[in-house]
Amino acid sequence: MNDFNPEIVIKNANVYNSYFKAFKKSDVYILNGNFLYIDENLNSNLKASKTIDANGKYMIPGLIDIHMHIESSMVSPVNFSNHMAKCGVTTIVSEPHEMANVAGIDGITAMIEAGKNSKIDIFYGIPSCVPASSEDLETTGGIINFEEMKELKKIPEVACVGEVMNYRQIIQPNNLEISKFIDYVKQEDPNFPIEGHCPQLVDLDLAKFLYLGINADHTEHNLEEIRQRFANGMFVEIQDKMLSPEIIQYIIENNLYEYFSFVTDDVMADTLYYEGHLNCLLKKAISFGMKPEIAIYCSTYTPSRRMNMLDRGTLSPGKIADFILLDNIENFEIDSTYKRGNLIYNKEISENTQPNAKCFPKQLYNSIKLRHQNKNSLYISVKEDIKNANVNVMEINDNSTKTNLKNINMPLKNGLLDWKNSNCLLTAVYERYGKNNNVGLGFLTGCCHKKGTVATSYAHDNHNILVAGSNIDDMILAVNRIIDLQGGMVVVDNGEIKAELQLNVGGILSEKPVSLVAKDLLNVRNAMIELGYEHYNPIMSFGTLTLTVSPTIKITDKGLIDVINSTICPLFNSI
């Protein structure tokens, strides 16, 4: 027997209606954590035991981010998701392929368990490409196969197949584990969302990708690539680096609101703490000319539909009572956030700064199996009797995580490559899982740092130890410090550690509060800039140099990787 006696009523609110994309003053009644009645007439005789006076504030659904990675924040699931309340985000779909690369299926289940006491709802995508490319091109701590994907799909918190990243390989004849799983999903659960990752894919290749059932994409694109995705029925997920006046204007002119949502993908701790999260994208879209009502719609309603989350994303009867009260709609100023009718954030409440107790399995605190290194690992010997070598070099661009291939002539000295006066940095990737002791060597140029050394175990997606520097002594110091920390980021110059961030959970996460991790990460970022790193996001630029599915040339423990052709590229040619 139903007893429609509401527990909460929100009075004096300007309430957002997702279906009309408009605000109207209404009273909102909540029962058992769900919306019961949106009273536009303001004359209901319903009696609630608790009244919240909105004082004319704007009431909208809680924001929903359907493509992101908790590991990108470098903090634990609980610390990350609790901070989400401050940003107005009440539901996320996190794809834990970073931890999967470190520890396989055990890493994924550890992430899920570690997030179970969060203030917001955390759903997960099944990591579909672990490793991101193949075992021939990189060494990872874990591998996810078809049978493990099937097991992960049984977990209630799993909402989708995570981004399919080996997009060039999957549209060719193959025997990939993800291809087997996609065939299985299409037969067993045809409406289960399958997320994609396909930069630069167009025309017939894009059609093949979509034909397989992979029908969403979040990667960076030019306008023609965006047009093709919309034209072919792909759901477009727009993250910050793709958000531009040109893209927003195209969406407005073509009334494409039903076919996209805003997502964050990767937000690091300092950006998260000092700037925000999905709320920042809304403000940016509004500043580019999108109406606030539309920006809200594409951060609440469309993402909920994409993920088949029909119980949320709108303020209407029977839906989960997740909502935000805004002081100002144009500037998206958040007063408070509610989850299932309960207050989880108020701007007057200070944030907790106490570290959490350890909540991960013991082995994740001791995941770097690499011994201290010495300078011999960084010498590049040349066996041929030649005077010069034509070296393949990674060139970094300041406005993208994509890299270019550049050829630079370098002399030989005493049988070694003499790179010191080449205007290049030496870079190396150390296999950290104790599987093969590989060291991949290469060179950087372009918008990277000009002196000193940067090292990190947060190196997408394999998370081996990446280092790049202008002298070998600093490089060895930085690598050994990462080993001592059991993961993190280190900046060194002239034998002195200038900044560091410890990431001792799987070598990629900290259990410290967001505020403390943000402070250390900002110090690392500033130290990189002081050494001459000119990229708009030096942390992301450096951390993706090992990402074998991001064009054009990358580096792993196996050496230089030609991303387009999925092959190992020689370091140099004799001349």
C-alpha positions in Angstrom: 0.0 0.0 0.0 1.5 3.4 -1.0 1.5 6.2 1.4 2.3 9.4 -0.4 3.5 11.4 2.6 6.6 13.4 1.5 9.5 13.7 3.8 11.0 16.9 2.2 9.7 19.9 0.4 11.9 22.5 -1.4 10.1 25.8 -1.4 10.8 29.1 -3.3 13.0 27.4 -6.0 13.2 28.2 -9.7 13.0 24.6 -10.9 14.5 23.3 -14.1 12.3 21.2 -16.4 14.4 19.0 -18.7 11.6 18.4 -21.2 10.9 22.1 -21.9 14.5 23.1 -21.1 13.2 26.0 -19.0 12.8 27.2 -15.4 9.6 27.7 -13.5 8.9 28.5 -9.9 7.7 25.3 -8.2 7.5 23.4 -4.9 9.4 20.1 -5.1 8.3 17.2 -2.9 10.6 14.2 -2.1 9.7 10.8 -0.8 12.1 7.9 0.0 15.0 9.7 -1.8 13.0 10.1 -5.0 11.0 13.1 -6.4 7.3 12.7 -5.7 5.7 15.9 -7.1 6.8 19.1 -8.9 4.1 21.5 -8.0 4.1 24.3 -10.5 0.8 25.7 -9.1 2.3 26.2 -5.6 -0.9 25.1 -4.0 -0.5 21.4 -3.0 -1.9 20.3 0.3 0.9 17.8 0.8 2.6 18.1 4.2 6.3 17.3 4.5 8.2 16.8 7.7 11.1 18.9 6.5 11.1 22.1 4.5 14.1 23.5 2.6 13.8 27.2 1.7 15.6 27.7 -1.6 15.3 31.5 -1.3 14.8 31.9 -5.1 17.8 29.8 -6.0 17.9 27.7 -9.2 17.3 24.0 -8.8 18.7 21.6 -11.4 19.5 17.9 -11.6 22.8 16.7 -10.3 25.5 16.7 -13.0 26.4 13.4 -14.6 29.8 12.6 -16.0 29.7 9.5 -18.1 33.3 9.4 -19.4 36.1 10.0 -16.9 38.9 8.3 -15.0 39.2 8.7 -11.2 42.9 7.8 -11.5 43.5 10.9 -13.5 42.9 12.9 -10.3 45.6 10.9 -8.6 43.5 10.5 -5.5 41.4 7.6 -4.1 37.8 7.0 -5.2 36.3 8.2 -1.9 38.4 11.5 -1.8 37.7 12.1 -5.5 33.9 11.5 -5.4 33.4 13.4 -2.1 35.0 16.4 -3.8 32.6 15.9 -6.7 29.8 17.2 -4.5 31.4 20.6 -4.4 31.3 20.6 -8.2 27.6 19.6 -8.3 28.4 16.1 -9.7 26.2 13.4 -8.3 26.8 10.5 -10.7 30.0 9.4 -12.5 31.0 6.6 -14.8 34.6 5.9 -14.2 36.7 3.7 -16.5 39.5 2.2 -14.3 41.8 1.1 -17.1 44.8 2.9 -15.5 44.6 0.6 -12.4 43.8 -2.3 -14.6 47.1 -1.8 -16.4 48.8 -1.8 -13.0 47.1 -4.8 -11.4 44.6 -6.4 -13.8 41.1 -7.4 -12.7 42.2 -7.3 -9.0 43.0 -3.6 -9.5 39.6 -3.0 -10.9 37.7 -4.7 -8.1 40.0 -2.9 -5.6 38.9 0.5 -7.1 35.2 -0.5 -6.9 35.6 -1.6 -3.3 37.5 1.5 -2.4 34.7 3.7 -3.7 31.8 2.0 -1.9 31.5 4.6 0.9 31.4 7.6 -1.5 28.8 10.4 -1.2 27.9 10.1 -4.9 27.1 7.2 -7.2 30.1 5.7 -8.9 29.5 3.4 -11.9 32.2 1.8 -13.9 33.1 1.0 -17.5 34.8 -2.3 -18.3 38.4 -1.6 -19.4 38.4 -3.0 -22.9 42.0 -2.6 -23.9 44.5 -3.6 -21.3 47.2 -3.2 -22.5 46.1 -0.2 -24.6 47.7 -1.6 -27.7 49.3 -5.0 -27.4 51.9 -6.9 -25.4 54.3 -6.6 -28.3 54.3 -2.8 -27.9 54.3 -2.3 -24.1 54.6 -4.2 -20.9 51.8 -3.8 -18.3 51.3 -5.1 -14.8 47.9 -6.5 -15.7 46.1 -7.9 -18.8 42.3 -8.1 -19.2 41.0 -10.8 -21.4 37.6 -11.8 -22.7 36.6 -14.1 -19.8 37.5 -11.4 -17.3 35.5 -8.8 -19.2 32.5 -11.2 -18.9 33.0 -11.4 -15.1 33.2 -7.7 -14.8 29.9 -7.2 -16.6 28.2 -9.1 -13.8 29.1 -6.5 -11.3 26.0 -4.3 -10.5 28.1 -1.0 -10.6 29.2 -1.7 -14.2 27.4 0.5 -16.7 29.2 0.2 -20.0 32.1 -1.1 -22.0 34.9 1.4 -21.5 36.6 3.2 -24.3 37.8 0.9 -27.1 41.2 2.4 -27.7 42.9 0.1 -30.2 40.7 1.6 -32.9 43.1 1.0 -35.8 43.5 -2.7 -35.0 39.9 -3.4 -34.2 38.7 -2.4 -37.7 41.1 -4.9 -39.3 40.8 -8.7 -39.2 41.9 -9.6 -35.7 41.7 -11.9 -32.8 41.5 -9.2 -30.1 40.0 -10.0 -26.7 37.8 -6.9 -27.0 36.5 -8.0 -30.4 35.3 -11.2 -28.8 33.7 -9.3 -26.0 31.9 -6.9 -28.3 30.4 -9.8 -30.2 29.3 -11.3 -26.9 27.7 -8.1 -25.6 25.9 -7.4 -28.9 24.3 -10.9 -28.6 23.6 -11.0 -24.9 22.8 -7.3 -24.1 22.4 -5.3 -27.4 21.5 -2.1 -25.6 24.6 -2.1 -23.4 26.6 1.0 -24.2 30.0 0.6 -25.9 32.3 3.6 -25.6 34.9 4.5 -28.2 38.2 6.3 -28.6 39.0 7.0 -32.2 41.1 10.2 -32.9 41.4 11.1 -36.6 39.2 8.2 -37.7 37.0 9.3 -40.7 35.1 8.1 -43.7 35.0 4.3 -44.2 37.2 3.6 -41.2 34.8 5.5 -39.0 31.9 3.6 -40.5 33.6 0.3 -39.7 34.1 1.4 -36.1 30.4 2.3 -35.8 29.4 -0.9 -37.6 31.0 -2.9 -34.8 28.6 -1.2 -32.3 31.2 1.2 -30.8 29.0 4.3 -31.1 30.5 7.1 -28.8 33.7 9.0 -28.9 35.3 11.6 -26.6 38.6 12.3 -28.3 40.0 15.5 -29.7 38.7 16.5 -33.2 38.6 19.2 -35.8 35.2 20.4 -37.1 35.0 18.0 -40.1 35.7 15.0 -37.8 33.0 16.2 -35.4 30.6 16.6 -38.3 31.2 13.1 -39.5 30.5 11.7 -36.0 27.2 13.5 -35.7 26.3 12.7 -39.3 26.8 9.0 -38.7 24.8 8.8 -35.5 27.7 8.7 -33.1 27.1 10.0 -29.5 29.7 12.8 -29.0 31.2 13.4 -25.6 32.9 16.8 -25.5 35.7 17.3 -23.1 37.6 20.4 -22.3 40.3 20.2 -25.0 37.6 19.8 -27.7 35.4 22.6 -26.3 35.7 25.7 -28.5 33.5 28.5 -29.8 33.6 26.9 -33.2 32.3 23.5 -31.9 29.7 25.0 -29.7 28.4 27.2 -32.5 28.2 24.2 -34.8 26.1 22.3 -32.3 23.8 25.3 -31.8 23.3 26.0 -35.5 22.4 22.3 -36.2 20.4 21.7 -33.0 22.4 18.7 -32.0 21.7 18.8 -28.3 20.2 15.3 -28.1 23.4 13.7 -29.5 26.1 14.9 -27.2 27.1 15.5 -23.6 29.9 17.2 -21.7 32.5 14.9 -20.1 35.8 15.5 -18.3 37.9 12.5 -19.2 41.0 13.5 -17.3 41.0 16.1 -14.5 44.1 16.3 -12.3 44.1 17.1 -8.6 45.3 20.7 -8.8 42.8 21.6 -11.6 40.1 19.7 -9.7 40.8 21.6 -6.4 41.5 25.1 -7.7 39.1 25.2 -10.6 36.5 22.5 -10.6 35.2 19.6 -12.7 32.2 19.2 -15.0 30.8 22.5 -13.7 33.8 24.2 -15.4 32.8 22.9 -18.8 29.3 24.2 -18.4 30.5 27.6 -17.5 32.9 27.5 -20.5 30.1 26.4 -22.9 27.9 29.2 -21.6 30.7 31.7 -22.2 30.9 30.5 -25.8 27.3 31.3 -26.4 25.3 28.2 -25.3 22.2 28.9 -23.3 22.5 27.8 -19.7 19.4 25.7 -20.0 21.0 23.7 -22.9 24.3 23.3 -21.1 22.4 21.9 -18.1 20.5 19.5 -20.4 23.6 18.2 -21.9 25.2 17.6 -18.5 22.3 15.8 -16.9 19.6 14.5 -19.3 21.6 13.3 -22.4 24.3 11.6 -20.4 21.8 9.7 -18.3 20.1 8.5 -21.5 23.3 7.5 -23.1 24.1 5.2 -20.1 20.5 3.9 -19.8 20.2 5.5 -16.4 16.6 6.2 -16.7 16.2 6.7 -12.9 18.0 10.1 -12.9 19.0 13.1 -14.9 15.8 15.0 -14.5 13.6 16.6 -11.8 10.4 14.6 -12.3 8.3 12.1 -10.3 9.9 8.8 -9.5 13.4 9.9 -10.4 16.3 9.9 -7.8 16.3 13.2 -5.9 19.8 14.3 -6.9 19.9 18.0 -7.4 21.9 21.2 -7.0 20.9 24.7 -5.8 22.5 27.5 -7.7 23.0 31.1 -6.6 23.6 32.2 -10.1 22.8 30.4 -13.3 25.0 32.3 -15.7 28.1 31.8 -13.6 27.0 28.4 -12.3 27.6 29.3 -8.7 26.8 26.2 -6.6 25.3 26.8 -3.2 24.6 23.2 -2.2 24.4 19.7 -3.6 21.9 17.0 -2.6 22.0 13.2 -3.1 18.7 11.3 -2.8 17.4 14.3 -1.0 20.3 14.5 1.5 22.7 17.4 1.7 26.2 16.3 0.7 27.7 19.7 0.1 27.1 23.3 1.2 29.5 26.2 0.4 29.6 27.0 4.2 31.1 23.6 5.0 34.9 23.3 5.1 36.5 20.3 3.4 38.1 17.5 5.3 41.9 17.5 5.2 42.5 14.3 7.1 44.1 11.4 5.2 41.9 8.3 4.8 42.9 5.0 6.3 44.4 2.6 3.8 41.7 0.9 1.8 43.5 -1.0 -0.9 45.1 -4.5 -0.9 48.6 -4.7 0.4 50.2 -5.5 -2.9 49.1 -2.2 -4.4 51.4 -0.3 -1.9 54.4 -2.3 -3.2 53.8 -2.4 -6.9 57.1 -1.0 -8.2 59.4 -4.0 -8.5 62.3 -2.1 -10.1 65.7 -1.9 -8.3 67.8 1.3 -8.1 69.3 2.1 -11.5 72.7 3.4 -12.5 74.0 5.5 -15.5 74.8 2.5 -17.6 71.1 2.0 -18.4 71.0 5.3 -20.2 74.0 5.0 -22.5 73.1 4.4 -26.2 75.8 2.4 -27.9 76.1 2.1 -31.6 77.8 -1.0 -33.0 78.2 0.2 -36.6 81.4 1.9 -37.6 79.6 5.2 -38.5 80.2 8.9 -37.7 76.6 10.1 -37.5 73.1 8.8 -36.9 69.8 10.0 -38.2 67.7 9.8 -35.0 63.9 9.5 -34.8 62.8 12.1 -32.2 59.4 12.8 -30.6 58.4 16.4 -31.0 55.9 17.8 -28.4 53.3 20.4 -29.5 52.1 23.0 -27.0 48.4 22.7 -27.8 47.9 18.9 -28.0 49.0 15.6 -26.5 49.7 14.4 -30.1 53.3 14.2 -31.0 55.2 14.5 -34.3 58.1 12.5 -35.7 61.2 14.6 -36.3 64.5 13.5 -37.7 67.7 14.9 -36.2 71.3 14.0 -37.0 73.5 13.2 -34.0 77.2 12.5 -33.9 78.9 9.5 -32.3 81.6 9.7 -29.7 83.5 6.6 -28.4 80.9 4.3 -29.8 78.0 6.2 -28.0 75.4 8.5 -29.4 76.5 12.0 -28.5 73.2 13.8 -28.0 74.2 16.5 -25.5 74.4 19.4 -28.0 71.4 18.3 -30.1 68.7 20.5 -28.4 67.0 17.2 -27.4 66.3 15.6 -24.1 67.1 12.0 -23.5 64.1 10.0 -22.4 63.7 6.4 -21.1 60.9 4.1 -20.0 61.8 1.5 -17.3 59.6 -1.6 -17.0 58.6 -1.5 -13.4 56.6 -4.7 -12.9 59.6 -7.1 -12.6 58.7 -8.9 -15.8 61.6 -8.3 -18.2 63.7 -5.3 -17.0 63.2 -3.6 -20.3 64.5 0.0 -20.8 63.1 1.8 -23.9 65.3 4.8 -25.0 64.4 7.8 -27.1 64.6 11.6 -27.4 62.3 14.6 -27.0 62.2 18.0 -28.5 59.7 20.8 -29.0 57.7 22.3 -26.1 59.1 20.0 -23.4 61.4 21.2 -20.6 64.7 22.6 -21.7 66.9 21.6 -18.8 66.7 19.4 -15.7 64.7 16.2 -15.4 61.1 15.1 -15.0 60.2 11.5 -14.0 56.9 9.8 -13.3 55.3 6.4 -12.7 52.0 8.1 -13.8 52.6 7.4 -17.5 49.5 6.4 -19.5 48.4 3.6 -19.8 51.1 1.1 -18.9 52.4 3.2 -15.9 56.0 2.2 -16.2 58.6 4.8 -15.1 59.1 7.5 -17.6 62.0 9.9 -17.3 63.3 12.7 -19.6 66.3 15.0 -18.9 69.2 17.0 -20.0 71.8 15.1 -18.0 72.1 11.5 -17.0 73.0 12.1 -13.3 69.7 14.0 -12.7 67.8 11.3 -14.6 69.1 8.5 -12.4 68.4 10.5 -9.2 64.8 11.1 -10.3 64.2 7.4 -11.3 65.6 6.2 -8.0 63.5 8.7 -6.0 60.3 7.4 -7.8 61.3 3.8 -6.8 61.8 4.9 -3.1 58.4 6.7 -3.1 56.7 3.6 -4.6 55.4 5.9 -7.3 54.9 9.5 -8.1 56.3 12.5 -9.9 59.7 14.1 -9.4 61.4 17.2 -10.9 65.2 17.5 -10.5 67.7 20.1 -11.6 71.4 20.2 -11.0 71.3 17.3 -8.5 68.4 18.9 -6.4 64.9 17.7 -6.1 62.7 20.7 -6.9 59.3 19.1 -6.4 57.7 15.8 -5.9 54.4 14.1 -5.4 54.1 10.6 -3.9 51.6 8.2 -5.5 52.1 5.0 -3.5 48.9 3.2 -4.4 49.7 1.2 -7.5 52.2 4.0 -8.4 49.4 6.2 -9.6 47.2 7.2 -6.6 47.5 8.9 -3.2 45.1 8.5 -0.3 45.7 12.0 0.9 42.9 14.6 0.6 42.4 16.4 -2.7 43.7 19.6 -1.2 47.1 18.1 -0.2 47.6 16.2 -3.5 46.7 19.4 -5.4 49.3 21.4 -3.6 52.1 18.9 -4.3 51.0 18.4 -8.0 50.9 22.2 -8.5 54.4 22.4 -7.2 55.5 19.7 -9.7 53.6 21.6 -12.5 55.3 24.9 -11.6 58.7 23.3 -11.4 58.2 21.8 -14.9 57.3 25.2 -16.2 60.4 26.8 -14.6 62.5 24.2 -16.5 61.0 25.5 -19.7 58.0 23.2 -20.3 55.7 25.3 -22.5 52.6 23.0 -22.9 49.2 24.2 -21.8 49.1 21.1 -19.6 52.7 19.9 -19.0 51.5 17.1 -16.6 49.2 15.6 -19.2 51.7 16.2 -22.1 54.5 14.4 -20.3 52.3 11.6 -18.9 50.9 10.7 -22.4 54.3 10.2 -24.0 53.8 6.5 -23.3 50.3 6.3 -24.6 50.4 3.9 -27.5 47.0 4.9 -28.9 47.6 8.6 -29.1 49.2 9.8 -32.4 51.8 10.0 -33.7 54.9 8.6 -32.1 55.3 7.5 -28.5 57.7 5.6 -26.3 57.4 2.5 -24.1 59.7 0.0 -22.4 59.9 -1.7 -25.9 61.2 1.5 -27.6 59.7 4.1 -29.9 56.2 3.2 -31.1 54.7 4.2 -34.5 51.1 4.6 -33.3 49.5 4.8 -36.8 51.0 1.5 -37.9 51.2 -0.1 -34.4 54.8 -1.0 -34.9 58.1 -0.5 -33.1 60.1 2.3 -34.7 64.0 2.2 -34.8 65.7 4.8 -32.7 68.1 5.8 -35.5 69.4 5.0 -39.0 73.0 5.0 -39.9 74.2 7.8 -42.2 
